[in-house]
Amino acid sequence: MSDLSAVRTGAAPADQEAPRLVQLRNSESKVGQTGLISAATILVLLFAWWLVTALRLVTPLFLPTPGEVLTQLRAVFEDGYANATLSQHLAASLFRIFTAAAFALVLGVPIGLAMGLSRWVKGIFDPPIEFYWPLPPLAYLPLMIIWFGIGETSKVLLLALAMFAPICLSAQAGVRSVPVERVNAALSLGATKWQLFRHIVLPSALPEILTGTRIALGVGWGTLVAAELIAATRGIGYMILSASQFLATDVVFVGILVIAAWAFVFSYALRLIERLLVPWKGKM
């Protein structure tokens, strides 16, 4: 009777609820343990960096100490570097990343979904994407300069091209991973094509799309230095390249740490969005 009343009232039976609570607590415990392991790994890496510099195993010109990097970070933040403040360099880079990511998402998600749903669309878009996707961005950087000049357009397009393929291919893979049983069940219940896409295909493909977006942002940050080779006067990548020409290794480390910090912020934000939009991921 308790099970029947629970079903009628919409509540879960006690014998089913208990394993769920145990599973939830175990997952939270695992997340906490992973965080501790990650923190310990970072501390070990920092200690190894400090130890190598303290023992003078590498010349300080090539590997500054953590303290020197922090001092230079404060100096760049207060006084700037290469005719711009750190916030101005960061703002220029974030503008390029955000703009390119917007273009890649607006074009990549619909095209990827269409490639997963239609053989015609896949046949049209798959060859050019597979052709340029393995190429490093530096390979078609000269074409961007020749076709679009040395302004912001060529920089943003270079980043957008680097981020477009992962997003598009992940959306296509998400559609291909939809279980056939769900599709058949929805069709047997009389679902229309739009309802099938909205309630079955898109939610099932969303985890893959978000994962592809995280990968694309990582590729975008990696391409940023190449993009800011194009006659840039501001940007974190430009600051790194400018510092490398004068062997200012501590400034190079500052730029690397800034990029790494913001890339981590982006990745963590996408993980939070993933928990909100697809809470069922990994639990089915």
N, C-alpha and C positions, 0 to 999 in steps of 0.2 A: 504493500500500500504506500510506503514512503517513496519508493521509486515512481509509482504512478502519479502520486500527488505532485512530486517534483517536476515530472514531465508536463503535467497540466498547468502548473503555475509558471513554467518556464525556467525553474531553478535546476541546477545540476544535482544529481544524487550525491550523497556524502561519500560513497565509495569511489565515485569518479572525481569528485572535487579534491580529495586528499592527494592522489598522484599528481594532479595539476599543480597544487601548491608546492609539493616536494620538488617537482620539475622546475618551477619558477624560482624557488630558493636556490636550487643547484645552479641554475643559469646565472643568477645574480652573484653567487659565490665564485663561479668561474670567471665572470667579468672582473670582479675585484682581484682575483689572483692574477689574471692577465695584466691588469694595470700595475700591480706590484712588480711583476717580472719585467715589464717595460721600463718602469722607473729604475729598477736595479740595473738594467742593461745600460740606460743612459748614464747613470752614476759611474759604472765601470768604464764606459768609453771616455767620460770626462777625466776620470782618474788616470787612465792610460795616456791620454793627451798630456795631462799635467806632468806625469812621470817622465815621458819621453823628452819634453822640453826642459824639465828640471835637471835631468841627467845630461843634457846637451848632446843627445844622440843625433839630433838634426840641427842644422844651423838655424838660429832664430830668424834669419832673413827669409827662409823657406817655410818655417813652422813657428809662428809666434806662440807665446804662452796664452792660456785662457785669460789671465789678468790683462795682458796687453790688448787682446781683442776686446774685452769689456771696456777698457779705457778708450780705445779707438771708437767703439760704438757710442760712448758718451760724447766724445769729441765731434763725431760726424753728426750726431743728433743736435748738438748745440750750435756748431759752426758750419755744418754742411760739408760737401765735397764736390768737386768738379762743377763749381758755379751754381750749385743748387743745394737746398737743404735735404735732409733725409726724407722728410714728409713729402717734398716735391718729387723726389725720385720715386718714392713709393706710390704716390698718387698717379703719376704717369704710367707706371707699370700696371697698377690695378685697373686703370681705365682701359688699357689695351687688353688685359686678360678678360675683364667683364664683357667688353664689347664683342670680342672674338667668341667667347663662350655663348653669348646670346645668339649670335649668328649660327654657331654650330648646333645649338639646341633647336632653334626654330626650323632649321633645314634638316638636320640629321635625324631627329625623332620621327617626323612624318614620313620621310623617305625610307628610313629603316623599317617602320611599321608596314609601309606599302610594299617594300621588298619581301617582307615575310608573308604578306597576304597574296601577292600577285606574282606569278612567274614572269609576266611581261615586264613589270617594273624591275624585278630582280635582274632580268636579262639585259635591261637597258643600263642600269646604274652599277651593276656588279663589276664589269670589266674596268671602267675608269677608276673606281675606288680601289680595286685590288691592284691596279697598276701603280698608283701613286702612293698608296698606304705604306708599303715597305721602304719607300725612299726617305732618307733623312731630310729634314727641312732645309738644311744648307744646300742640298742638291738643286732645289727649285727657288732658292733665295735670289739668284741672279735674274731669273725670269720675273719675279715680283718687282724687282727694281726696274727692269726694262719696260714692263707693261704698265706699271702703276706709279713709277717715280719713287722718290725717296721720302715722301710724306707719311702721314699716319696710315693711309689706306693700305700701303704695301705691308706695313708691320701688322696691322690687324688681320689682313687676309692671310698672311703667313701663319699666324696663330690659329685662325679659324680653320684653315686647311688641316693643320696638325691635330685639331680637336674634333673635326667633323667625322673622320673615319671611325674612331672608337665608339662614338655615340651612335652613329648609323648602324654599324655592325652589331652593336649590343642590342639595339632595338629589334633588328632582324632576328637575332638569336633568341630574344625574348618571345617573339611571336612563334618561332619554330618550337619552343619548349612548352607551349600550351598543351596540356594533356588532351588527347583525343576524346577521352571519356567525358570531360566537362563539355566539350563542344557538342558531342552527340546528345548529352543529357539536356542541354539548353535547346537544341533543335527539336528534340522530341517533345519539349514543353511548349513549343510554338514560338520561340524567340526569333525576332527579326534579325537581319544582318547588323543593323545599328545596335540593337540590344546585345547581340553576341559580341560585338567589338567592345562596347562600353563596359559590360559586366563580366566578360570572360577574358577576352584577348588582352585588353589594356592593363587590367590589374595583374594578370599573370606575367606580362612583359615588363611591368614597372620595376621589379627588383633588378633585372638585367640592365634596364636603361639607367638606373641610378648608379649601378656599378660601373657602367661604361662612362658615365659622366665623371665619376671620381678618377678613373684612368685618364680620361681626356684632360682634366684639369692638371693632373701630374705631367702629362705630355706638354701641356701649354706652358707650365712653369719651366720645364726643361728647354722649351723652344724660345723662351723669352730673351735669353742672352743673344741668340742668333737673330731674333727679330730686331733687337735694339742695336745690331750692327749697322742698320740702314740709316746712317746719318742722324742718329739720335743725339739729343743734347740733354735729355733727362731720362731717368729710369734706373731701376736697380741693376739690370743687366749692363747698361751703359756705365754705371758707376764701377762695376766689377771689371769691365774691360779697360776702363780708364786707369784704374788702380794697378792692373796687371802690367800695363806698359811702363809704369814707374817702380815696379817691384814692391808696391805697397801691399804686402801680403796680409797685413792685419785688416786693411780695408776690404780686401777680397773676402776674407773670412766674415767680416761684418755683413757684406752683401749676401753671402751664402746663408748665414744664419737668419737674415731677414726673410729671404725667400723660403727657407725651410719652415720658419715660424708661420708665415702666412699660408703656405701649402698645407700645413697641419691644421690650421684654423678652417680652411676650406673643406678639407677631408672630414674633420670632426663635425662641421655643420651639415655636410651631406649625410653623415651617419645618423645624426639626429633627425633629419628629414626622412631618412629611410625608416627609422623606427616609428615615425608618425604615420607615414603613408602606407608602409607594408609591414605592419607589426607581426604578420604571420610568417615572415621569411625565416626559414630554418626551423620552424616548429611544426611543419606538416609532413 
